[in-house]
């Protein structure tokens, strides 16, 4: 299966359990890898025959900005379900990172895969 990806989409959002995280938006990095058959789009050269990653990124951004989730696990699941609603997507891997959330770590986060 082919892969379509969006790497480290930077979104400013409320995410976390600490009081300051509930009040102050922070950077969240979202990466998705979509398994899909890209041959129809390759043959037709039409975005309608594939996953429009620009539209998908816009939908993910809108969701993350408004979700106000407590855990990265819940947010990653939300994003996986958004991706899987597209008929071309067979499987998805989602990675959600919070840069600077843990002192001395570049980032923390979670990565999930869903069929």
Backbone atoms as SQL, in Angstrom:
CREATE TABLE atoms (id INTEGER PRIMARY KEY, chain TEXT, resi INTEGER, resn TEXT, atom TEXT, x REAL, y REAL, z REAL);
INSERT INTO atoms VALUES
  (1, 'A', 1, 'UNK', 'N', 0.846, -1.181, 0.000),
  (2, 'A', 1, 'UNK', 'CA', 0.000, 0.000, 0.000),
  (3, 'A', 1, 'UNK', 'C', 0.889, 1.242, 0.000),
  (4, 'A', 2, 'UNK', 'N', 0.433, 2.262, -0.674),
  (5, 'A', 2, 'UNK', 'CA', 1.168, 3.521, -0.756),
  (6, 'A', 2, 'UNK', 'C', 0.910, 4.346, 0.501),
  (7, 'A', 3, 'UNK', 'N', 1.761, 5.340, 0.728),
  (8, 'A', 3, 'UNK', 'CA', 1.589, 6.211, 1.892),
  (9, 'A', 3, 'UNK', 'C', 1.544, 7.667, 1.460),
  (10, 'A', 4, 'UNK', 'N', 0.622, 8.370, 2.037),
  (11, 'A', 4, 'UNK', 'CA', 0.508, 9.824, 1.901),
  (12, 'A', 4, 'UNK', 'C', 0.760, 10.366, 3.300),
  (13, 'A', 5, 'UNK', 'N', 1.586, 11.385, 3.426),
  (14, 'A', 5, 'UNK', 'CA', 1.915, 11.843, 4.776),
  (15, 'A', 5, 'UNK', 'C', 1.864, 13.350, 4.915),
  (16, 'A', 6, 'UNK', 'N', 1.604, 13.754, 6.133),
  (17, 'A', 6, 'UNK', 'CA', 1.716, 15.144, 6.575),
  (18, 'A', 6, 'UNK', 'C', 2.625, 15.075, 7.798),
  (19, 'A', 7, 'UNK', 'N', 3.746, 15.768, 7.753),
  (20, 'A', 7, 'UNK', 'CA', 4.717, 15.696, 8.851),
  (21, 'A', 7, 'UNK', 'C', 4.752, 16.977, 9.669),
  (22, 'A', 8, 'UNK', 'N', 4.583, 16.807, 10.962),
  (23, 'A', 8, 'UNK', 'CA', 4.789, 17.847, 11.967),
  (24, 'A', 8, 'UNK', 'C', 4.019, 19.140, 11.659),
  (25, 'A', 9, 'UNK', 'N', 2.729, 18.977, 11.430),
  (26, 'A', 9, 'UNK', 'CA', 1.833, 20.118, 11.271),
  (27, 'A', 9, 'UNK', 'C', 1.769, 20.844, 12.611),
  (28, 'A', 10, 'UNK', 'N', 2.210, 22.087, 12.643),
  (29, 'A', 10, 'UNK', 'CA', 2.284, 22.849, 13.894),
  (30, 'A', 10, 'UNK', 'C', 0.954, 23.557, 14.123),
  (31, 'A', 11, 'UNK', 'N', 0.338, 23.265, 15.284),
  (32, 'A', 11, 'UNK', 'CA', -0.971, 23.823, 15.621),
  (33, 'A', 11, 'UNK', 'C', -0.903, 24.378, 17.039),
  (34, 'A', 12, 'UNK', 'N', -1.443, 25.547, 17.243),
  (35, 'A', 12, 'UNK', 'CA', -1.483, 26.196, 18.553),
  (36, 'A', 12, 'UNK', 'C', -2.810, 25.811, 19.207),
  (37, 'A', 13, 'UNK', 'N', -2.759, 25.113, 20.359),
  (38, 'A', 13, 'UNK', 'CA', -3.990, 24.568, 20.930),
  (39, 'A', 13, 'UNK', 'C', -3.899, 24.374, 22.438),
  (40, 'A', 14, 'UNK', 'N', -5.060, 24.224, 23.030),
  (41, 'A', 14, 'UNK', 'CA', -5.174, 23.834, 24.443),
  (42, 'A', 14, 'UNK', 'C', -5.109, 22.317, 24.484),
  (43, 'A', 15, 'UNK', 'N', -4.129, 21.768, 25.208),
  (44, 'A', 15, 'UNK', 'CA', -3.974, 20.325, 25.346),
  (45, 'A', 15, 'UNK', 'C', -3.193, 20.048, 26.621),
  (46, 'A', 16, 'UNK', 'N', -3.797, 19.310, 27.536),
  (47, 'A', 16, 'UNK', 'CA', -3.088, 18.944, 28.756),
  (48, 'A', 16, 'UNK', 'C', -3.983, 18.957, 29.976),
  (49, 'A', 17, 'UNK', 'N', -3.405, 18.517, 31.082),
  (50, 'A', 17, 'UNK', 'CA', -4.169, 18.386, 32.325),
  (51, 'A', 17, 'UNK', 'C', -3.813, 19.450, 33.364),
  (52, 'A', 18, 'UNK', 'N', -2.669, 20.061, 33.232),
  (53, 'A', 18, 'UNK', 'CA', -2.261, 21.071, 34.214),
  (54, 'A', 18, 'UNK', 'C', -3.035, 22.373, 33.987),
  (55, 'A', 19, 'UNK', 'N', -3.189, 23.122, 35.073),
  (56, 'A', 19, 'UNK', 'CA', -3.984, 24.349, 34.997),
  (57, 'A', 19, 'UNK', 'C', -3.486, 25.293, 33.908),
  (58, 'A', 20, 'UNK', 'N', -2.177, 25.502, 33.843),
  (59, 'A', 20, 'UNK', 'CA', -1.644, 26.428, 32.844),
  (60, 'A', 20, 'UNK', 'C', -1.887, 25.906, 31.430),
  (61, 'A', 21, 'UNK', 'N', -1.912, 24.576, 31.251),
  (62, 'A', 21, 'UNK', 'CA', -2.165, 24.000, 29.926),
  (63, 'A', 21, 'UNK', 'C', -3.619, 24.198, 29.499),
  (64, 'A', 22, 'UNK', 'N', -4.519, 24.345, 30.464),
  (65, 'A', 22, 'UNK', 'CA', -5.936, 24.561, 30.181),
  (66, 'A', 22, 'UNK', 'C', -6.219, 26.014, 29.841),
  (67, 'A', 23, 'UNK', 'N', -5.251, 26.910, 30.164),
  (68, 'A', 23, 'UNK', 'CA', -5.449, 28.341, 29.950),
  (69, 'A', 23, 'UNK', 'C', -4.611, 28.905, 28.806),
  (70, 'A', 24, 'UNK', 'N', -3.438, 28.334, 28.597),
  (71, 'A', 24, 'UNK', 'CA', -2.492, 28.887, 27.635),
  (72, 'A', 24, 'UNK', 'C', -2.276, 27.934, 26.472),
  (73, 'A', 25, 'UNK', 'N', -2.662, 28.343, 25.258),
  (74, 'A', 25, 'UNK', 'CA', -2.403, 27.467, 24.106),
  (75, 'A', 25, 'UNK', 'C', -0.908, 27.219, 23.944),
  (76, 'A', 26, 'UNK', 'N', -0.578, 26.039, 23.461),
  (77, 'A', 26, 'UNK', 'CA', 0.810, 25.663, 23.227),
  (78, 'A', 26, 'UNK', 'C', 0.920, 24.999, 21.860),
  (79, 'A', 27, 'UNK', 'N', 2.142, 24.886, 21.371),
  (80, 'A', 27, 'UNK', 'CA', 2.353, 24.212, 20.105),
  (81, 'A', 27, 'UNK', 'C', 2.128, 22.712, 20.257),
  (82, 'A', 28, 'UNK', 'N', 1.430, 22.153, 19.295),
  (83, 'A', 28, 'UNK', 'CA', 1.221, 20.721, 19.184),
  (84, 'A', 28, 'UNK', 'C', 1.648, 20.355, 17.761),
  (85, 'A', 29, 'UNK', 'N', 2.426, 19.289, 17.630),
  (86, 'A', 29, 'UNK', 'CA', 2.870, 18.837, 16.319),
  (87, 'A', 29, 'UNK', 'C', 2.125, 17.560, 15.964),
  (88, 'A', 30, 'UNK', 'N', 1.489, 17.565, 14.799),
  (89, 'A', 30, 'UNK', 'CA', 0.699, 16.425, 14.357),
  (90, 'A', 30, 'UNK', 'C', 1.288, 15.886, 13.059),
  (91, 'A', 31, 'UNK', 'N', 1.529, 14.580, 13.042),
  (92, 'A', 31, 'UNK', 'CA', 1.977, 13.893, 11.828),
  (93, 'A', 31, 'UNK', 'C', 1.012, 12.758, 11.548),
  (94, 'A', 32, 'UNK', 'N', 0.677, 12.586, 10.273),
  (95, 'A', 32, 'UNK', 'CA', -0.167, 11.457, 9.876),
  (96, 'A', 32, 'UNK', 'C', 0.472, 10.774, 8.674),
  (97, 'A', 33, 'UNK', 'N', 0.359, 9.451, 8.645),
  (98, 'A', 33, 'UNK', 'CA', 0.765, 8.651, 7.490),
  (99, 'A', 33, 'UNK', 'C', -0.453, 7.819, 7.106),
  (100, 'A', 34, 'UNK', 'N', -0.962, 8.077, 5.921),
  (101, 'A', 34, 'UNK', 'CA', -2.170, 7.429, 5.437),
  (102, 'A', 34, 'UNK', 'C', -1.797, 6.342, 4.449),
  (103, 'A', 35, 'UNK', 'N', -2.309, 5.146, 4.646),
  (104, 'A', 35, 'UNK', 'CA', -2.121, 4.090, 3.662),
  (105, 'A', 35, 'UNK', 'C', -3.298, 4.139, 2.708),
  (106, 'A', 36, 'UNK', 'N', -2.985, 4.288, 1.427),
  (107, 'A', 36, 'UNK', 'CA', -4.015, 4.404, 0.394),
  (108, 'A', 36, 'UNK', 'C', -3.425, 3.966, -0.939),
  (109, 'A', 37, 'UNK', 'N', -4.288, 3.568, -1.834),
  (110, 'A', 37, 'UNK', 'CA', -3.859, 3.220, -3.188),
  (111, 'A', 37, 'UNK', 'C', -3.812, 4.509, -4.005),
  (112, 'A', 38, 'UNK', 'N', -2.618, 4.965, -4.352),
  (113, 'A', 38, 'UNK', 'CA', -2.478, 6.225, -5.092),
  (114, 'A', 38, 'UNK', 'C', -2.475, 6.022, -6.609),
  (115, 'A', 39, 'UNK', 'N', -2.606, 4.776, -7.069),
  (116, 'A', 39, 'UNK', 'CA', -2.576, 4.526, -8.510),
  (117, 'A', 39, 'UNK', 'C', -3.679, 5.249, -9.284),
  (118, 'A', 40, 'UNK', 'N', -4.910, 5.331, -8.777),
  (119, 'A', 40, 'UNK', 'CA', -5.923, 6.073, -9.533),
  (120, 'A', 40, 'UNK', 'C', -5.530, 7.540, -9.757),
  (121, 'A', 41, 'UNK', 'N', -4.991, 8.199, -8.750),
  (122, 'A', 41, 'UNK', 'CA', -4.563, 9.592, -8.900),
  (123, 'A', 41, 'UNK', 'C', -3.350, 9.699, -9.814),
  (124, 'A', 42, 'UNK', 'N', -2.462, 8.723, -9.745),
  (125, 'A', 42, 'UNK', 'CA', -1.280, 8.740, -10.618),
  (126, 'A', 42, 'UNK', 'C', -1.703, 8.606, -12.077),
  (127, 'A', 43, 'UNK', 'N', -2.706, 7.781, -12.329),
  (128, 'A', 43, 'UNK', 'CA', -3.170, 7.576, -13.713),
  (129, 'A', 43, 'UNK', 'C', -3.957, 8.772, -14.231),
  (130, 'A', 44, 'UNK', 'N', -4.791, 9.370, -13.368),
  (131, 'A', 44, 'UNK', 'CA', -5.666, 10.464, -13.823),
  (132, 'A', 44, 'UNK', 'C', -5.057, 11.841, -13.633),
  (133, 'A', 45, 'UNK', 'N', -4.098, 11.952, -12.719),
  (134, 'A', 45, 'UNK', 'CA', -3.493, 13.235, -12.352),
  (135, 'A', 45, 'UNK', 'C', -4.541, 14.193, -11.767),
  (136, 'A', 46, 'UNK', 'N', -5.514, 13.614, -11.046),
  (137, 'A', 46, 'UNK', 'CA', -6.598, 14.393, -10.432),
  (138, 'A', 46, 'UNK', 'C', -6.586, 14.176, -8.918),
  (139, 'A', 47, 'UNK', 'N', -6.584, 15.276, -8.175),
  (140, 'A', 47, 'UNK', 'CA', -6.575, 15.179, -6.723),
  (141, 'A', 47, 'UNK', 'C', -7.836, 14.487, -6.206),
  (142, 'A', 48, 'UNK', 'N', -8.919, 14.581, -6.956),
  (143, 'A', 48, 'UNK', 'CA', -10.173, 13.931, -6.546),
  (144, 'A', 48, 'UNK', 'C', -10.032, 12.416, -6.461),
  (145, 'A', 49, 'UNK', 'N', -9.018, 11.866, -7.114),
  (146, 'A', 49, 'UNK', 'CA', -8.793, 10.424, -7.101),
  (147, 'A', 49, 'UNK', 'C', -7.825, 9.986, -6.001),
  (148, 'A', 50, 'UNK', 'N', -7.480, 10.915, -5.130),
  (149, 'A', 50, 'UNK', 'CA', -6.579, 10.606, -4.024),
  (150, 'A', 50, 'UNK', 'C', -7.088, 11.301, -2.773),
  (151, 'A', 51, 'UNK', 'N', -6.246, 11.406, -1.779),
  (152, 'A', 51, 'UNK', 'CA', -6.571, 12.141, -0.561),
  (153, 'A', 51, 'UNK', 'C', -6.029, 13.556, -0.727),
  (154, 'A', 52, 'UNK', 'N', -6.890, 14.525, -0.602),
  (155, 'A', 52, 'UNK', 'CA', -6.476, 15.928, -0.686),
  (156, 'A', 52, 'UNK', 'C', -5.834, 16.295, 0.657),
  (157, 'A', 53, 'UNK', 'N', -4.511, 16.222, 0.726),
  (158, 'A', 53, 'UNK', 'CA', -3.839, 16.436, 2.007),
  (159, 'A', 53, 'UNK', 'C', -3.929, 17.868, 2.488),
  (160, 'A', 54, 'UNK', 'N', -4.138, 18.808, 1.589),
  (161, 'A', 54, 'UNK', 'CA', -4.339, 20.193, 2.013),
  (162, 'A', 54, 'UNK', 'C', -5.671, 20.332, 2.758),
  (163, 'A', 55, 'UNK', 'N', -6.721, 19.753, 2.209),
  (164, 'A', 55, 'UNK', 'CA', -8.030, 19.786, 2.870),
  (165, 'A', 55, 'UNK', 'C', -7.989, 19.009, 4.184),
  (166, 'A', 56, 'UNK', 'N', -7.285, 17.889, 4.191),
  (167, 'A', 56, 'UNK', 'CA', -7.166, 17.084, 5.406),
  (168, 'A', 56, 'UNK', 'C', -6.427, 17.870, 6.493),
  (169, 'A', 57, 'UNK', 'N', -5.335, 18.520, 6.142),
  (170, 'A', 57, 'UNK', 'CA', -4.573, 19.315, 7.111),
  (171, 'A', 57, 'UNK', 'C', -5.444, 20.425, 7.695),
  (172, 'A', 58, 'UNK', 'N', -6.251, 21.039, 6.863),
  (173, 'A', 58, 'UNK', 'CA', -7.145, 22.103, 7.322),
  (174, 'A', 58, 'UNK', 'C', -8.168, 21.553, 8.313),
  (175, 'A', 59, 'UNK', 'N', -8.721, 20.369, 8.034),
  (176, 'A', 59, 'UNK', 'CA', -9.695, 19.762, 8.937),
  (177, 'A', 59, 'UNK', 'C', -9.048, 19.360, 10.265),
  (178, 'A', 60, 'UNK', 'N', -7.854, 18.798, 10.185),
  (179, 'A', 60, 'UNK', 'CA', -7.132, 18.425, 11.413),
  (180, 'A', 60, 'UNK', 'C', -6.846, 19.670, 12.250),
  (181, 'A', 61, 'UNK', 'N', -6.361, 20.726, 11.601),
  (182, 'A', 61, 'UNK', 'CA', -6.044, 21.975, 12.311),
  (183, 'A', 61, 'UNK', 'C', -7.286, 22.516, 13.022),
  (184, 'A', 62, 'UNK', 'N', -8.396, 22.577, 12.328),
  (185, 'A', 62, 'UNK', 'CA', -9.626, 23.109, 12.920),
  (186, 'A', 62, 'UNK', 'C', -10.048, 22.269, 14.129),
  (187, 'A', 63, 'UNK', 'N', -9.930, 20.968, 14.009),
  (188, 'A', 63, 'UNK', 'CA', -10.314, 20.104, 15.129),
  (189, 'A', 63, 'UNK', 'C', -9.388, 20.305, 16.333),
  (190, 'A', 64, 'UNK', 'N', -8.101, 20.272, 16.104),
  (191, 'A', 64, 'UNK', 'CA', -7.132, 20.388, 17.205),
  (192, 'A', 64, 'UNK', 'C', -7.275, 21.739, 17.897),
  (193, 'A', 65, 'UNK', 'N', -7.464, 22.793, 17.132),
  (194, 'A', 65, 'UNK', 'CA', -7.605, 24.131, 17.733),
  (195, 'A', 65, 'UNK', 'C', -8.835, 24.235, 18.626),
  (196, 'A', 66, 'UNK', 'N', -9.882, 23.475, 18.320),
  (197, 'A', 66, 'UNK', 'CA', -11.111, 23.587, 19.091),
  (198, 'A', 66, 'UNK', 'C', -11.379, 22.458, 20.069),
  (199, 'A', 67, 'UNK', 'N', -10.617, 21.387, 20.020),
  (200, 'A', 67, 'UNK', 'CA', -10.931, 20.178, 20.794),
  (201, 'A', 67, 'UNK', 'C', -10.729, 20.333, 22.302),
  (202, 'A', 68, 'UNK', 'N', -9.684, 21.039, 22.702),
  (203, 'A', 68, 'UNK', 'CA', -9.375, 21.241, 24.125),
  (204, 'A', 68, 'UNK', 'C', -9.308, 19.911, 24.881),
  (205, 'A', 69, 'UNK', 'N', -8.620, 18.946, 24.311),
  (206, 'A', 69, 'UNK', 'CA', -8.480, 17.620, 24.928),
  (207, 'A', 69, 'UNK', 'C', -7.518, 17.671, 26.110),
  (208, 'A', 70, 'UNK', 'N', -7.692, 16.736, 27.020),
  (209, 'A', 70, 'UNK', 'CA', -6.805, 16.617, 28.174),
  (210, 'A', 70, 'UNK', 'C', -5.589, 15.756, 27.837),
  (211, 'A', 71, 'UNK', 'N', -5.772, 14.721, 27.012),
  (212, 'A', 71, 'UNK', 'CA', -4.663, 13.799, 26.732),
  (213, 'A', 71, 'UNK', 'C', -4.305, 13.777, 25.248),
  (214, 'A', 72, 'UNK', 'N', -3.032, 13.531, 24.989),
  (215, 'A', 72, 'UNK', 'CA', -2.601, 13.374, 23.599),
  (216, 'A', 72, 'UNK', 'C', -3.195, 12.095, 23.017),
  (217, 'A', 73, 'UNK', 'N', -3.457, 11.110, 23.861),
  (218, 'A', 73, 'UNK', 'CA', -4.058, 9.859, 23.390),
  (219, 'A', 73, 'UNK', 'C', -5.443, 10.103, 22.783),
  (220, 'A', 74, 'UNK', 'N', -6.262, 10.893, 23.485),
  (221, 'A', 74, 'UNK', 'CA', -7.601, 11.200, 22.975),
  (222, 'A', 74, 'UNK', 'C', -7.521, 12.017, 21.692),
  (223, 'A', 75, 'UNK', 'N', -6.611, 12.973, 21.657),
  (224, 'A', 75, 'UNK', 'CA', -6.470, 13.800, 20.463),
  (225, 'A', 75, 'UNK', 'C', -5.995, 12.968, 19.272),
  (226, 'A', 76, 'UNK', 'N', -5.057, 12.069, 19.499),
  (227, 'A', 76, 'UNK', 'CA', -4.569, 11.201, 18.422),
  (228, 'A', 76, 'UNK', 'C', -5.712, 10.341, 17.871),
  (229, 'A', 77, 'UNK', 'N', -6.553, 9.825, 18.744),
  (230, 'A', 77, 'UNK', 'CA', -7.698, 9.020, 18.299),
  (231, 'A', 77, 'UNK', 'C', -8.662, 9.860, 17.462),
  (232, 'A', 78, 'UNK', 'N', -8.932, 11.087, 17.902),
  (233, 'A', 78, 'UNK', 'CA', -9.784, 11.990, 17.119),
  (234, 'A', 78, 'UNK', 'C', -9.236, 12.150, 15.704),
  (235, 'A', 79, 'UNK', 'N', -7.942, 12.404, 15.623),
  (236, 'A', 79, 'UNK', 'CA', -7.303, 12.650, 14.322),
  (237, 'A', 79, 'UNK', 'C', -7.354, 11.397, 13.453),
  (238, 'A', 80, 'UNK', 'N', -7.128, 10.229, 14.055),
  (239, 'A', 80, 'UNK', 'CA', -7.204, 8.975, 13.298),
  (240, 'A', 80, 'UNK', 'C', -8.594, 8.810, 12.687),
  (241, 'A', 81, 'UNK', 'N', -9.627, 9.107, 13.462),
  (242, 'A', 81, 'UNK', 'CA', -10.989, 8.946, 12.956),
  (243, 'A', 81, 'UNK', 'C', -11.302, 9.943, 11.837),
  (244, 'A', 82, 'UNK', 'N', -10.777, 11.151, 11.938),
  (245, 'A', 82, 'UNK', 'CA', -10.932, 12.142, 10.864),
  (246, 'A', 82, 'UNK', 'C', -10.329, 11.593, 9.573),
  (247, 'A', 83, 'UNK', 'N', -9.141, 11.025, 9.669),
  (248, 'A', 83, 'UNK', 'CA', -8.450, 10.491, 8.491),
  (249, 'A', 83, 'UNK', 'C', -9.197, 9.297, 7.903),
  (250, 'A', 84, 'UNK', 'N', -9.683, 8.425, 8.765),
  (251, 'A', 84, 'UNK', 'CA', -10.334, 7.197, 8.299),
  (252, 'A', 84, 'UNK', 'C', -11.701, 7.451, 7.673),
  (253, 'A', 85, 'UNK', 'N', -12.254, 8.636, 7.841),
  (254, 'A', 85, 'UNK', 'CA', -13.523, 8.975, 7.180),
  (255, 'A', 85, 'UNK', 'C', -13.356, 9.138, 5.669),
  (256, 'A', 86, 'UNK', 'N', -12.129, 9.322, 5.220),
  (257, 'A', 86, 'UNK', 'CA', -11.887, 9.437, 3.784),
  (258, 'A', 86, 'UNK', 'C', -11.895, 8.038, 3.170),
  (259, 'A', 87, 'UNK', 'N', -12.685, 7.851, 2.119),
  (260, 'A', 87, 'UNK', 'CA', -12.859, 6.494, 1.582),
  (261, 'A', 87, 'UNK', 'C', -11.580, 5.855, 1.045),
  (262, 'A', 88, 'UNK', 'N', -10.608, 6.648, 0.621),
  (263, 'A', 88, 'UNK', 'CA', -9.381, 6.091, 0.061),
  (264, 'A', 88, 'UNK', 'C', -8.439, 5.549, 1.143),
  (265, 'A', 89, 'UNK', 'N', -8.623, 5.974, 2.376),
  (266, 'A', 89, 'UNK', 'CA', -7.678, 5.628, 3.453),
  (267, 'A', 89, 'UNK', 'C', -7.995, 4.242, 4.007),
  (268, 'A', 90, 'UNK', 'N', -7.013, 3.359, 3.929),
  (269, 'A', 90, 'UNK', 'CA', -7.150, 1.990, 4.436),
  (270, 'A', 90, 'UNK', 'C', -6.675, 1.866, 5.888),
  (271, 'A', 91, 'UNK', 'N', -5.671, 2.659, 6.216),
  (272, 'A', 91, 'UNK', 'CA', -5.032, 2.577, 7.531),
  (273, 'A', 91, 'UNK', 'C', -4.349, 3.921, 7.781),
  (274, 'A', 92, 'UNK', 'N', -4.170, 4.260, 9.068),
  (275, 'A', 92, 'UNK', 'CA', -3.526, 5.527, 9.394),
  (276, 'A', 92, 'UNK', 'C', -2.625, 5.364, 10.612),
  (277, 'A', 93, 'UNK', 'N', -1.510, 6.057, 10.580),
  (278, 'A', 93, 'UNK', 'CA', -0.651, 6.211, 11.753),
  (279, 'A', 93, 'UNK', 'C', -0.681, 7.695, 12.108),
  (280, 'A', 94, 'UNK', 'N', -0.906, 7.980, 13.377),
  (281, 'A', 94, 'UNK', 'CA', -0.986, 9.364, 13.864),
  (282, 'A', 94, 'UNK', 'C', 0.030, 9.544, 14.978),
  (283, 'A', 95, 'UNK', 'N', 0.762, 10.636, 14.897),
  (284, 'A', 95, 'UNK', 'CA', 1.721, 10.987, 15.943),
  (285, 'A', 95, 'UNK', 'C', 1.384, 12.398, 16.417),
  (286, 'A', 96, 'UNK', 'N', 1.210, 12.552, 17.726),
  (287, 'A', 96, 'UNK', 'CA', 0.942, 13.857, 18.325),
  (288, 'A', 96, 'UNK', 'C', 2.070, 14.135, 19.307),
  (289, 'A', 97, 'UNK', 'N', 2.731, 15.273, 19.133),
  (290, 'A', 97, 'UNK', 'CA', 3.855, 15.648, 19.987),
  (291, 'A', 97, 'UNK', 'C', 3.590, 16.986, 20.669),
  (292, 'A', 98, 'UNK', 'N', 4.072, 17.078, 21.914),
  (293, 'A', 98, 'UNK', 'CA', 4.038, 18.328, 22.656),
  (294, 'A', 98, 'UNK', 'C', 5.487, 18.748, 22.931),
  (295, 'A', 99, 'UNK', 'N', 6.015, 19.662, 22.131),
  (296, 'A', 99, 'UNK', 'CA', 7.392, 20.118, 22.370),
  (297, 'A', 99, 'UNK', 'C', 7.501, 20.850, 23.701),
  (298, 'A', 100, 'UNK', 'N', 8.566, 20.550, 24.430),
  (299, 'A', 100, 'UNK', 'CA', 8.837, 21.258, 25.675),
  (300, 'A', 100, 'UNK', 'C', 7.915, 20.909, 26.832),
  (301, 'A', 101, 'UNK', 'N', 7.096, 19.874, 26.706),
  (302, 'A', 101, 'UNK', 'CA', 6.166, 19.517, 27.787),
  (303, 'A', 101, 'UNK', 'C', 6.877, 18.926, 28.995),
  (304, 'A', 102, 'UNK', 'N', 7.996, 18.270, 28.739),
  (305, 'A', 102, 'UNK', 'CA', 8.791, 17.689, 29.823),
  (306, 'A', 102, 'UNK', 'C', 10.170, 18.325, 29.771),
  (307, 'A', 103, 'UNK', 'N', 10.575, 18.868, 30.908),
  (308, 'A', 103, 'UNK', 'CA', 11.875, 19.525, 30.983),
  (309, 'A', 103, 'UNK', 'C', 12.964, 18.573, 30.505),
  (310, 'A', 104, 'UNK', 'N', 13.864, 19.089, 29.720),
  (311, 'A', 104, 'UNK', 'CA', 15.015, 18.368, 29.174),
  (312, 'A', 104, 'UNK', 'C', 14.663, 17.364, 28.079),
  (313, 'A', 105, 'UNK', 'N', 13.394, 17.321, 27.652),
  (314, 'A', 105, 'UNK', 'CA', 13.010, 16.484, 26.511),
  (315, 'A', 105, 'UNK', 'C', 12.595, 17.416, 25.369),
  (316, 'A', 106, 'UNK', 'N', 13.030, 17.095, 24.185),
  (317, 'A', 106, 'UNK', 'CA', 12.639, 17.909, 23.027),
  (318, 'A', 106, 'UNK', 'C', 11.132, 17.892, 22.839),
  (319, 'A', 107, 'UNK', 'N', 10.527, 16.727, 23.032),
  (320, 'A', 107, 'UNK', 'CA', 9.065, 16.597, 22.909),
  (321, 'A', 107, 'UNK', 'C', 8.629, 15.296, 23.558),
  (322, 'A', 108, 'UNK', 'N', 7.351, 15.244, 23.896),
  (323, 'A', 108, 'UNK', 'CA', 6.716, 14.006, 24.347),
  (324, 'A', 108, 'UNK', 'C', 5.467, 13.827, 23.512),
  (325, 'A', 109, 'UNK', 'N', 4.942, 12.624, 23.494),
  (326, 'A', 109, 'UNK', 'CA', 3.727, 12.432, 22.720),
  (327, 'A', 109, 'UNK', 'C', 3.334, 10.981, 22.615),
  (328, 'A', 110, 'UNK', 'N', 2.512, 10.712, 21.633),
  (329, 'A', 110, 'UNK', 'CA', 2.008, 9.371, 21.413),
  (330, 'A', 110, 'UNK', 'C', 1.886, 9.124, 19.914),
  (331, 'A', 111, 'UNK', 'N', 2.032, 7.857, 19.546),
  (332, 'A', 111, 'UNK', 'CA', 1.841, 7.460, 18.161),
  (333, 'A', 111, 'UNK', 'C', 0.901, 6.258, 18.148),
  (334, 'A', 112, 'UNK', 'N', -0.142, 6.332, 17.337),
  (335, 'A', 112, 'UNK', 'CA', -1.107, 5.242, 17.243),
  (336, 'A', 112, 'UNK', 'C', -1.281, 4.821, 15.789),
  (337, 'A', 113, 'UNK', 'N', -1.741, 3.604, 15.580),
  (338, 'A', 113, 'UNK', 'CA', -2.101, 3.117, 14.253),
  (339, 'A', 113, 'UNK', 'C', -3.504, 2.546, 14.332),
  (340, 'A', 114, 'UNK', 'N', -4.306, 2.845, 13.305),
  (341, 'A', 114, 'UNK', 'CA', -5.663, 2.342, 13.254),
  (342, 'A', 114, 'UNK', 'C', -5.965, 1.822, 11.839),
  (343, 'A', 115, 'UNK', 'N', -6.672, 0.675, 11.777),
  (344, 'A', 115, 'UNK', 'CA', -7.080, 0.157, 10.454),
  (345, 'A', 115, 'UNK', 'C', -8.319, 0.879, 9.954);
